[in-house]
Amino acid sequence: MFIRLVLGVVVALVVVASPAAAHVVDPGADLQVAQSFAGVETTLVIRRTAEAPGPLRVDVVAYQPVRDVTVELAVGGRSAAVRLVADRAGAYPAVLAVAGEGPHELRVRVADEVAVVPFDVEVPRPDTWEVLVYGGFGAVGLALAVALVSAARARRVAAAASGGVAGVVLVVVATVAVLSPEPGDRPRAPGRPSVQAFVAVDPVRPVVGREFTVRFDLVDGATGLPVDDLAVHHAASGHLVVTSLDGGFFRHLHPLRTDSGRLEVRLAADRGGRYTAYLEVERDGAGQQLVSGTFDVDGPPGPDIVAAGRTYPVGRPVAVEVDTGRTGLQAWLGMAGHLIVRDRDGRFLGHAHERDMSSTSDGTVGGHGPLLRFTVNFPRVGRYYAWVQYVADFRIVTISYLIDVR
């Protein structure tokens, strides 16, 4: 009776559980790409696509301060538009369409600013290794069931054979499972040559209070051809930090891809003097890289910096804690918080993230209280400027610090 009960359980698991598990496929993740348009910081969220041809859902997430602007979206021959309303932050949904799987381009226009965001459409389907693994487990369950039936009927030879088959299949399946890639893994290309950057501003001599464009033309260090294989990392194709030499001006922006190998963004400066633009990018299949350039802005200097002061030691990792005074922070660029540090001369720029990067399904950061914690290493003694950023109620909050490293 006991053997028959076990047999019934095994058969039920094989017949019911195995086929269901074989069809549980990770559909992938939404693609998030931060973009700085018309003075508004946005994140374009291209939702995962279950079928192609089929609908493509895109959310435009706007952060305060929001202006009255229209965001025009287009993929292939299908277009849509969303109207951002002043002071109404959050997600603005739109529905487009894709004709099939493969590479696509999302064209985004805000007034006379245009960006092209490349993305791939892949309809979820099980990999070969998944079919082998789940099918193998099903075969093991079936062989064990046959072995139990044979044992119950005193057929020792059949039971031994079935048990042996189950053992062999189990070893093969376990080997495939161990060697199979993790979900989301894909082959990585060999390391590519470094990106070289030509940095320019338009107009050539910006003036305080007037809008100008910072442009990065990226070329391959080996061929000199435009670099057009940038990977989306930390929810952006590129992270641009622009600071004045005196540390009084700071912007963390996400430039638009306006042409092959070209990233650019518009901004206005509030003080005259020397500026440095730092661009962090990552080539597909290669590591992150920081390129930079300097330019001058005409106009009077800004007021002296008023910021909290801190002291840290040099040459070893230190923990930097910031009390935001708030809970339920929203994840921005996939992180709970960002710490950007720069030395006095502008030759060093560091970018650290809150160590707890977990977030809940509604976008709020979980797992900690109002404290943001960063780990950073200051390479030399001297004065550093630091900026901490986080998001609450769809508003990007920036706190500046002066840091003395001894």
C-alpha positions in Angstrom: 0.0 0.0 0.0 2.8 2.4 0.9 4.6 1.7 -2.5 1.4 2.4 -4.4 0.9 5.7 -2.5 4.5 6.8 -3.4 3.9 5.7 -6.9 0.8 7.8 -7.1 2.6 10.9 -5.8 5.5 10.4 -8.3 3.1 10.0 -11.2 1.1 13.1 -10.2 4.3 15.1 -10.0 5.5 13.9 -13.4 2.2 14.5 -15.1 1.2 17.8 -13.4 4.3 19.6 -12.2 6.8 18.9 -15.0 4.8 20.3 -18.0 3.9 23.4 -16.0 7.5 24.1 -15.0 8.6 23.6 -18.6 6.5 26.5 -19.8 7.6 29.0 -17.1 9.8 31.2 -19.1 11.5 34.4 -17.9 10.0 37.0 -20.3 12.9 39.4 -19.8 12.9 42.9 -18.4 11.7 46.3 -19.4 14.3 48.6 -21.0 14.8 51.8 -19.2 16.8 54.7 -20.8 17.2 58.0 -19.1 17.0 61.1 -21.3 17.4 64.8 -20.6 14.9 66.7 -22.8 14.1 70.4 -22.9 15.3 70.9 -19.3 13.2 67.9 -18.1 14.8 64.7 -16.8 12.9 61.7 -18.1 13.2 58.0 -18.3 11.8 56.1 -21.3 10.5 52.7 -20.2 10.1 50.3 -23.2 8.0 47.5 -21.9 8.7 43.9 -22.6 6.9 42.6 -25.7 5.0 39.3 -25.5 4.4 39.0 -29.3 5.6 40.4 -32.6 4.0 41.7 -34.6 2.2 43.3 -31.7 1.7 46.4 -29.5 4.7 48.1 -27.9 4.0 50.0 -24.7 6.3 52.9 -23.8 6.1 55.0 -20.6 7.6 58.5 -20.4 8.5 59.0 -16.7 9.0 62.7 -16.0 10.7 64.1 -12.9 10.2 67.5 -11.3 10.4 70.2 -12.4 8.1 69.3 -15.4 7.3 71.7 -18.1 4.4 71.8 -20.6 6.0 70.0 -23.6 4.9 67.3 -26.1 6.9 64.1 -26.4 6.5 62.6 -29.9 7.3 58.9 -30.1 7.7 56.8 -33.3 8.7 53.2 -34.1 8.6 52.2 -37.8 5.5 53.7 -39.3 3.6 54.0 -36.0 3.7 57.1 -33.9 2.1 58.5 -30.7 2.4 61.6 -28.6 2.1 62.4 -24.9 1.7 65.8 -23.4 3.7 66.5 -20.2 1.8 68.8 -17.9 3.7 71.3 -15.7 4.3 70.1 -12.2 2.7 66.7 -12.9 5.5 64.2 -12.5 5.2 60.5 -13.0 4.5 58.1 -15.9 2.8 59.1 -19.1 1.9 56.0 -21.1 1.8 55.5 -24.9 1.1 52.6 -27.2 3.1 52.0 -30.4 3.6 48.8 -32.5 6.4 46.6 -33.7 6.3 44.6 -37.0 8.5 41.8 -35.9 11.4 40.6 -33.8 14.9 42.0 -34.1 16.5 45.5 -33.9 14.3 48.6 -33.8 14.7 52.3 -33.2 12.5 54.5 -31.0 12.6 58.1 -32.3 11.8 60.7 -29.7 11.2 64.4 -30.4 10.6 67.2 -28.0 10.3 70.5 -29.8 13.5 70.6 -32.0 15.4 68.0 -29.9 15.5 64.5 -31.4 16.9 61.3 -30.0 17.1 57.8 -31.5 17.0 55.0 -29.0 17.9 51.5 -30.4 16.3 48.5 -28.8 15.7 44.8 -29.6 12.5 42.9 -29.6 12.8 39.3 -28.5 9.6 37.2 -28.0 10.2 35.0 -25.0 10.6 31.3 -25.8 12.4 28.5 -24.0 16.1 28.0 -24.6 17.4 24.6 -25.8 19.0 23.9 -22.5 15.7 24.6 -20.7 13.9 22.1 -22.9 16.6 19.5 -22.2 16.6 20.1 -18.4 12.9 20.1 -17.9 12.4 17.2 -20.4 15.2 15.3 -18.6 13.6 15.8 -15.2 10.3 14.5 -16.7 12.1 11.5 -18.1 13.7 10.8 -14.7 10.3 11.0 -13.0 8.9 8.6 -15.6 11.8 6.1 -15.2 11.4 6.2 -11.4 7.7 5.6 -11.8 8.4 2.6 -14.0 11.0 1.3 -11.5 8.5 1.6 -8.6 5.8 -0.2 -10.6 8.2 -3.0 -11.4 9.4 -3.2 -7.9 5.8 -3.4 -6.6 5.2 -6.4 -9.0 8.5 -8.1 -8.1 10.1 -7.5 -11.5 13.6 -6.9 -10.3 15.3 -6.8 -13.7 12.9 -4.2 -15.1 13.1 -2.2 -11.8 16.9 -2.2 -12.0 17.0 -1.2 -15.6 14.5 1.7 -15.1 16.5 2.8 -12.0 19.7 2.7 -14.0 18.2 4.8 -16.8 16.9 7.3 -14.3 20.4 7.6 -12.8 22.1 8.2 -16.1 19.5 10.8 -17.3 19.7 12.5 -13.9 23.5 12.9 -14.2 23.1 14.3 -17.8 20.4 16.7 -16.7 22.3 17.9 -13.7 25.4 18.5 -15.8 23.4 20.6 -18.4 21.7 22.5 -15.6 25.0 23.4 -13.9 26.7 24.4 -17.2 23.6 26.3 -18.5 23.7 30.1 -18.5 21.9 32.1 -15.9 18.7 33.9 -17.0 19.6 37.1 -18.9 23.1 35.9 -19.6 24.4 36.2 -23.2 27.7 35.7 -24.8 30.0 38.7 -24.3 32.2 40.0 -27.2 35.9 40.3 -26.6 37.0 43.6 -25.1 36.9 46.4 -27.6 39.4 49.3 -28.0 38.9 52.3 -25.8 36.5 55.1 -26.8 38.1 58.3 -27.9 36.0 61.5 -27.4 35.9 64.8 -29.2 34.1 67.3 -27.0 32.6 70.5 -28.3 30.1 73.2 -27.2 27.8 75.1 -29.4 28.1 78.1 -29.4 31.9 77.8 -29.0 31.8 80.4 -26.2 28.7 79.9 -24.1 27.4 82.8 -22.0 25.9 82.7 -18.5 22.2 82.3 -18.5 21.9 81.3 -22.2 21.3 77.7 -23.4 24.1 75.9 -25.1 24.8 72.4 -26.3 27.5 70.0 -25.0 28.4 67.5 -27.7 30.5 64.3 -27.5 31.6 62.6 -30.7 32.8 59.1 -29.8 35.1 57.2 -32.1 36.8 53.7 -31.9 40.4 53.9 -30.6 41.5 51.4 -33.3 39.5 52.3 -36.4 38.5 55.9 -35.8 35.0 55.1 -36.8 32.0 56.3 -34.8 31.2 54.2 -31.8 27.6 53.1 -32.2 27.6 50.0 -29.9 26.9 51.7 -26.6 25.2 49.5 -24.0 22.5 50.7 -21.7 24.1 50.7 -18.2 22.4 52.0 -15.1 19.4 52.8 -17.2 21.2 55.2 -19.6 23.3 55.1 -22.7 25.6 57.7 -21.1 25.9 59.5 -17.8 27.1 63.1 -18.2 28.3 65.2 -15.2 29.0 68.8 -15.8 30.7 70.9 -13.1 32.3 74.3 -12.8 35.9 74.4 -11.6 34.8 76.1 -8.4 32.3 73.3 -7.7 29.4 75.6 -7.5 27.7 74.3 -10.6 26.7 70.6 -10.9 24.5 68.8 -13.4 24.0 65.0 -13.7 22.4 64.6 -17.2 21.6 61.9 -19.7 22.5 63.0 -23.3 20.5 62.2 -26.4 21.9 60.0 -29.1 21.4 62.3 -32.1 23.6 60.5 -34.7 25.9 57.6 -35.0 28.5 58.0 -32.2 27.1 61.3 -31.1 25.6 62.2 -27.7 24.6 65.7 -26.8 22.5 67.6 -24.3 21.4 71.2 -23.8 21.9 73.2 -20.6 22.5 76.7 -19.2 25.3 77.8 -16.8 24.8 80.1 -13.8 28.4 81.3 -13.5 31.4 82.1 -15.6 34.7 80.2 -15.6 36.1 76.9 -16.6 33.9 73.8 -16.8 34.5 70.1 -17.2 32.2 67.6 -18.8 32.6 64.0 -17.8 30.8 61.2 -19.8 30.6 57.7 -18.5 29.8 55.1 -21.2 29.9 51.4 -21.7 30.5 49.5 -25.0 28.5 46.4 -25.6 30.5 43.5 -24.3 33.2 45.7 -22.8 33.6 47.7 -19.5 32.7 51.1 -18.5 34.8 54.1 -19.5 35.1 57.8 -18.5 35.9 60.4 -21.1 36.0 64.2 -20.5 36.6 67.6 -21.9 36.7 71.2 -20.7 35.2 74.5 -22.0 34.8 78.1 -20.8 31.7 80.1 -20.1 31.7 83.9 -20.3 30.1 85.8 -17.4 30.6 86.8 -13.8 31.7 84.2 -11.2 29.1 82.6 -9.0 28.7 83.0 -5.3 30.9 81.1 -2.8 29.9 77.6 -2.1 27.9 77.0 1.0 27.9 73.2 1.8 28.2 70.9 4.7 31.8 69.8 5.5 33.1 66.3 6.2 36.6 64.8 6.8 37.7 61.4 5.6 41.1 59.5 5.5 43.0 58.9 2.3 43.8 55.7 0.4 41.3 53.3 2.0 37.6 52.5 1.5 35.4 54.6 3.8 31.6 54.5 4.4 29.7 57.7 3.6 26.3 58.0 5.2 23.6 60.5 4.3 20.4 60.9 6.2 17.7 61.9 3.7 15.1 62.2 6.5 12.6 60.2 4.3 11.5 56.7 3.7 10.0 55.1 0.6 12.6 56.6 -1.7 12.1 55.8 -5.4 14.7 54.0 -7.4 16.4 56.2 -9.9 18.6 54.8 -12.6 18.2 51.5 -10.9 19.7 52.7 -7.6 18.5 54.1 -4.3 21.0 56.9 -4.4 24.1 58.2 -6.1 27.3 59.8 -4.8 29.5 61.8 -7.2 32.8 63.2 -6.0 35.4 65.4 -7.7 38.7 66.7 -6.6 39.5 70.4 -6.6 41.4 70.4 -9.9 38.8 68.3 -11.7 41.3 65.5 -12.6 39.4 62.8 -10.6 35.7 62.0 -10.7 34.2 59.1 -8.7 30.7 57.7 -8.9 29.4 55.4 -6.2 25.9 53.9 -5.6 23.9 53.1 -2.5 24.9 49.6 -1.5 21.3 48.5 -1.1 19.9 48.5 -4.6 16.8 46.5 -4.0 13.5 48.0 -5.0 9.9 47.0 -4.8 7.5 46.5 -7.7 6.1 50.0 -7.4 9.5 51.6 -7.7 10.1 52.4 -4.1 13.4 51.4 -2.6 13.1 48.7 0.2 15.3 47.1 2.7 16.5 50.2 4.6 15.4 53.4 6.3 16.1 57.0 5.4 19.9 56.4 5.4 21.9 56.2 2.2 25.2 54.4 2.5 28.1 54.6 0.0 31.6 53.1 -0.1 34.2 55.3 -1.7 38.0 55.6 -1.8 39.7 59.0 -2.0 43.0 58.6 -3.9 44.8 61.7 -2.7 44.9 64.2 0.1 43.0 67.4 -0.5 39.7 69.1 -1.0 36.8 67.3 -2.8 33.4 68.3 -3.9 30.6 65.8 -3.4 27.0 65.6 -4.5 24.4 63.0 -3.3 21.3 62.4 -5.3 18.1 60.5 -4.7 14.5 60.6 -5.8 11.4 61.2 -3.7 7.9 61.9 -5.1 9.4 62.0 -8.6 11.7 64.9 -7.6 15.5 64.5 -8.0 17.1 65.8 -4.8 20.7 67.0 -4.9 22.7 67.6 -1.7 26.3 69.1 -1.9 29.2 68.6 0.4 32.7 69.8 0.9 35.1 67.0 1.9 38.6 67.3 3.3 40.7 64.2 2.8 43.7 63.9 5.2 
